Amino acid sequence: MEEQNTDSTNKKLTKKELKALVSLLEDDDIEILNHIENKILSIGKPIIPLLEDSWTSSFNSKLQGRIEDVLHTLQFRLLKEKLQNWYENEQDDLLKGLWILATYQYPDLSFEELQIKIEQLYFETWVAFQNVQHPIDQIRRLNNIFFEKLAFKANVNNFHSVNNSMINQVLESKKGNPISLAAVYMLIAQKLKLPVFGVNLPNLFVLTYKSEELTFYINVFNRGVIFSKQDIDNYLKQLKLPQSDVFYSPCDNLAILRRMIHDLMQSFEHVAQGEKIPELIELLAILGEKITDRE
């Protein structure tokens, strides 16, 4: 009941009153500051544009810093709500999951813009993809389009970049890590009605072309090189790991997004932003993966 009253009060606040509320973030009294922050957080999404405007118009670095903290808290809360909904209702939409993860760094990123970019890539591929029948020839043609015409490539010079896990940046720069490049490649391939899926290999994410007649594997990080089950056997032997179905079989979109988050955690550690790790562990928990002990 009390929460309803708070919501009712928030709705009555004018823009001028909301702006005055934000300005109180300058206060140095901890109790007052905590009260103001909680009040702003209780208002939620509607106050985000005003917080952004206040940050832009302010010349007070302390106020800007506090606005940034409150904004991040609000935006992270919205991200978690979207991710929870994806986990419960939308796992068949990989692009939406990748978009939600990218909003961790780019909260204003538009899902519709990503959809348009993927559609454009698909159309450019489809035009050059006609009249190719055999699966091996189809993948070779797709490789030619993806790596030559569309100019995607492995980001070997900046392998640990955080942007390698951000789908918008991968589409913009045409560079990524093994899983982000594979995800874009797979999105295009599936739009072309090809049975191409992700495979969760240790230390490397690859794809498989898997139909009733034929199964083979594709290393997108190595310009789409095609390889066989025997190559995976040899790879596992080098790593001294036992063979397991998970290393040969298609994985689902949930596994892909979980692995993207793990890669992002490694990137943040590499660039000395380990303070972000607890939030990413929260995201994994929403996706059903609990991490209780992490060195």
N, C-alpha and C positions, 0 to 999 in steps of 0.2 A: 504493500500500500504506500509506503514511504517513497519507494522508487517512482511510482506513478505521479506523486506530488512533485518530485524533483523534475520529472520530464515536463510536467505541466508548467512549472516555473520557468524552465529553460525555453519553452516555446514562447513565453511572453517577453523574453529579453529582446530588446531592440538591438539593431546593429551597433548603435552608439554604446549601449550598455555592455555588449559583448566585447567591443574594442577596449572599453575601460577595464573590463575584467582581465583581458590579456595584458594590458599595461601594468597590472599589479604583479606580474611575474618578476618585476624588477625588485620587489621587496626582499630585504635581507633577513627578515624574521622567518625562521624555519617553519613555525606553526602556520603563519599566514600563507607562506609559499606553498606548503603542502595542501592547505585548504583550497587555494586558488587552482592549483594543478588538478586536484580531485574534481573540483567544480567544472573545469574545462573538459576533463576526460568524461565526465558524466553527460556532457552535451553531445560529445561524439562527432560523427562525420560532418554535420552541418557547420561546425566551427572551423574546419580545416582551411577553407579558402581565406577566411579572415586571419587565421594564424599565418598563412603564407604571405598575405598582404602586409601584415604587421612586421614580419621578418624583413621583407623587402624595403619597407619605408623607415626602418629603425637604423640609427647609427650607434646604438648601444650594443656592444659586443656581448655583454653579460645577458641582456634581454634576448638577443638573437640566439645565444647558446641554449637558454631555457626554452625558448620557443621550439628550437630544433628537437630538444629532448621530448617535449610534449607531442610534437608532430609525429616523431618516430613511434612513440607509444601508441598513438591513435592509428597510424597507418599499419603498424604491425598487428594491432588488434583486428583491423579489417582484413589483412592478409590471412590471418589464422581462420577467420570466419569463412573466407572464400575457399581456403584449403580444406577445411572440414566439409564443406558442401561438395567439393570436388571428390574427396575421399568417399563420401557416402553416396553420391549421385552421378558423378561425371567422369569416372575413371576411363571411360572409353574415349574421352577427348584429351589426347596427349598435349595438343597445342595449348589448351586452356590450363593444364597443369604447369606447363613450362612458363606460360604468361604469369600465373600467380607467383611462381618462384621468382621471376624477374622483377616483380613489383617490390621485392625486398630492397633492391637497389634503385629501382625506377618506379616509385609509387604512382606516378601519373601516366604510366604506360597504357596505351589503349589496346585492348584485345582485338578490336575491329581492324586496327592498322596491321596487326600481325596476321590476321586472317587474309587481308588483302595481299600482303607480301607473299604469303605461301601460295595463294591462288595465282599470283603473277608468275612465280617460279614454276608452278605446275603447268600453266599454260605454255610458257616458253619451252618446257620439257616435252609436253604433249605434241606440240607442232613438229618437233624433230624426232618423235618416237614412233611414228606410224610405220606399219608394215614390217615390224620386227617380231618374229614369232618365237624362236627358241629362247628358253630362259637365259642361257649363257650369253647369247647375243643381246638380249634385252638389257641385261646388267652391264654389258660392255658399252652399249649405246648410252645407257643412263650415266655411266661413269664419264663418258666423253662429254656429255652435256653438262653434268654437275661440276666437273673439274676444269674443263676447257671453256665451254661457252659461258657458264655461270660463274666460273673462277673461284669456287670454294677451295680452301686448302687448310692443311693442318697448321695450327699456330705453334710451331716448334720453337720459335724464338721467344715466345712468352707463354710457355706451357701452363704456368701457374696463375695466369691472369684471372681475376675474379670474373671478368667479362666473358670468359670462355663458357661460363655457366649461365649467362644471361642471353636468352633466345633472341631478344631484340638486337643485341650487340653482335651476335653471331651472324644474323641476317644482314646487318649493316656492314660489318667488316669483311664478311665472307671467310672468317677464320674461326676455328674452335678447337676444342679438345676431342678425344675419341667419342665421347658420348653425345656431345652437343652436335657435332658434325653428323654423326650417325642418326640422331633424332631428326634433323632437317631432311637428310637423305631418305629416311624411312617415311616421313610425312608425304614427300613427293611420290615415292614408289607406291605407297598404298593408295594414293589418289589415282595412280595409273593402273590400279587393280592388280598390282603385283603382290604375291604372298611373301612380303619381306618383313622380318620382325627382329627385335633386339635379342642379343645373347649376352648374358652376364658372365664374361670370362674374368678370371682374376687379373687385376692390373691392366685390363684392356676390355673395352666394350666393342663388340662387333655385331654384324647383322647376319641373318640367315635367310636364304631363299628356300622356303619349305613348302613343297606341294606333295601330292600323293605320288607323283612320278619321280621327283627329283629333290635332293637336298644338297645345298652347298653353302659356303660362308663368304662373307664380304668384309674386308677390313677397310672401312671408309677413311680411317686416319692415314692409311697408306694408299691413297688414291684409288680405293675400291678394288684392290687386288682380291682375286677369287681364290679360295683355298678349300681344303677338304677336311673331313672328320679326322683323317690320319694326321693332318697338321695340328689339330687341336690335341690329339693324343701326344704328339711330340712336345708340344708347348707345355702341357701339364707335366710331362716327364721331366722337362728342364726345370720346372718349378718344384719338382718333387711332391706333386699333389696327386691324390687318387682321382680316378675318373669318376664323374658324377653327372647325372642327367642334366642338372642345372647348367653345366658348362657346354651343353650341346643343343639344348631345347630353347624355343622362344620364351622370352620373359614378357610379363605384362607391363602396362604403362605405370602401374604403381611401383614396380621394381626400378623402372627407368628413373622416375622422379626421386625415389629414395637415393639412388646412386648419384644423381645430379647434386643432391644436397650434400652427400658425403664428399664429392669432388669440391664443392663450394667451401666446405669446412677446411679442406686441405689448402685451398687457395688463400683463405683468410689467415690461416696459420703461417703460410709462406710469406705473406705481406705484413706480418706482425699485427694483425687485427683479430687476435684470438678472443677478444672480448665479445665478438659476435657469435662465437660458438654456442653458448647456452641457448640463444634464440633459435639457432638452426636445430639444436637438439629438441626444442619444443616443436618445431615443424615435423621432425621425424616421428615424434610421439603422436602427433595428430594423424600421421600416416601409418600408425600401428607398429612403429619400431621404437622400442624402449632402449635407451642407452643408460645404464646405471653406473658404469665405471669406464672412464676414458682417460687414458694417459695423455 
